[in-house]
Each structure stands twice: as structure tokens, then as C-alpha cells.
Amino acid sequence: MNIVLGQSKTELEGKKEKITTYDLSISKAAVEHSVLKEIEQEMGALVGMEEVKRLLKEIYAWIFVNKKREEQGLKTGRQALHMLFKGNPGTGKTTIARLIGKLFFQMNVLSKGHLIEAERADLVGEYIGHTAQKTRDLIKKSLGGILFIDEAYSLARGGEKDFGKEAIDTLVKHMEDRQHDFVLILAGYPREMDRFLSLNPGLESRFPIVVDFPDYSVDELMEIAKLMMKDKEYRFSHGAECKLKEHLLKVKYATHPTNFSNGRYVRNIIEKSIRAQAMRLLLSDKFGKEDLLLVKEEDLILNV
């Protein structure tokens, strides 16, 4: 199974007749599919990522049908579920990794379903043999769950003599030896991940699932902002909403995609603006319900 996701909207529009949406209508099997319904509910709160959501449904379907085949005495194939996530900062990679851990735990694919997040410093040691031990220890902690390594391409940045190569070799060995005991997810910027895989020809074939996380559009970023505000029981004034959208349009145009943190950027603006609103209310001594709810244009703290 090799699933490459993240087609552009233009590509998708041209292929509408070929895309299966997997809108499942479950009636008599509702209890049996409660795991899927729970995951769907959590995914429904996420903006965009339609192809990623479709992938999770496909994985659920494959696991579920395998269980049905087993009940009928048919052969069931166990597949390695290691994954590559390609996407710029703030596009939801860690969030989806957590959802996958939860799905695999509830479907008895993983015994724990926990997520261990790591980066280069957590794997690479300072002397020969140190890296392999650190990497083995990290894998041991991940057994029964997911090992999520962000900016994985940094493991190859030092060339042949760098200890990062030792970490890669150790990971590859355990991916084979314990391929059904844990799931390894390597994540990072799309271009850097492609370069990383080209430096290690045998690595890409070990990841049967490749997931592309596209950048959010300005409209999607605004939807994320409104959902975050609603969750915190705030709302934008009309002026604040217009100001934020105008700012995001400028920033998206002026910033290289790898330097723009998407949903994280929006979250930081909201947190700063809520603090600014609190200071404004304190100075004006106004604490009515509407005052407490409303974030005004002057409250927006925008990075320029």
C-alpha cells in the first residue's frame, strides 16, 4: 500500500469523477463502527486536510476488513505501517500522528497507542556507539505506540562521517525486526524530505504510506482562527476579522512557505491579542459579558 496524498485543489477538481469520498452511512453496524465514528468526529473539528482524513478512513477499513477475513478463516496480511509526513510547519502533522496512534490502539494494532516525539538531539550521540544506544532506548520507549521524528532530514545533514547516519541505520534495522511492534513516522519539509530520501535509496521503500500536508489557504487560516476563538469563548469584531484576513494575505504572499508556520502562526496571534484585550479591559474598567467576549481591531497583535 503506497498512498501519496496532498494534490492541489486544481488537480482534484479535474479528477472529481475518480475520487472516492468514503462518506459512510452506518446504521445497523453503528456500534461496531464506534471507533470510526469517534475518529471522524475528531477529524471533523480539523480544517482542511481532506485527503489525510480519507487516508485514516482507508486504514480503518483495511484493519476492519482484515478482522472480518480472519473470522472467516481467510488469509490476513500484516503490513508495515511506517509513514512519511511531508509538510511545512503548522500543517497538522503532529495532530494527525496522535489520531493515528489512537486509531491503532482502539483497533488493537498497537498495544498502547502513545506518541513519542523526537528530533535529532534525542537520537544522535557524541561518540561512536552512543547514537545507536540512544536510538534503541527511544525505540524501546515507543514500543506499542508511535515514534514521531520531526525534521528527520537533519539526521543526514552531516554526511557519511556524521553520527546521524548511525541513527538512520539503527532505525532501519528495528523497522524490519520489530515492524509490527511500533510505527515510525518521519516528518519534515517536503523538499528536504525528498532530498533526505534520495541520499538513502533503501529508505523510501520501507515507508508504505506517504502523506503530504498542504499549506493552509487564507480562508482556511481564518476558519482555524474562528474555531480557536470559539473554543476559548471569544469572537472577533468585524474590523478585527478584516484586519486579520488582510494581514494573512500579505504574510502568505511575502513569506517563503517553509518560514510560515500556518496554524501555529494564527494561534500565536490569537494568544497575544487575547492578552492585549485583557490589558485594554483592565485600563478601561469594562467587564460586561460583551466586553469580555469581543476582541477588537486594536487588540490584534500582528507580527510584521
Secondary structure, 3 states (H helix, E strand, C coil): CCEECCCCHHHHHCCHHHCCCCCCCCCCCCCCCHHHHHHHHHHHCCCCCHHHHHHHHHHHHHHHHHHHHHHCCCCCCCCCCCEEEEECCCCCHHHHHHHHHHHHHHCCCCCCCCEEEECHHHHCCCCCCHHHHHHHHHHHHHCCCEEEECCHHHHHCCCCCCCHHHHHHHHHHHHHHCCCCCEEEEEECHHHHHHHHHHCCCCHHHCCEEEEECCCCHHHHHHHHHHHHHHCCCEECHHHHHHHHHHHHHHHHHCCHHHCCHHHHHHHHHHHHHHHHHHHHHHHCCCCHHHHHEECHHHCCCCC
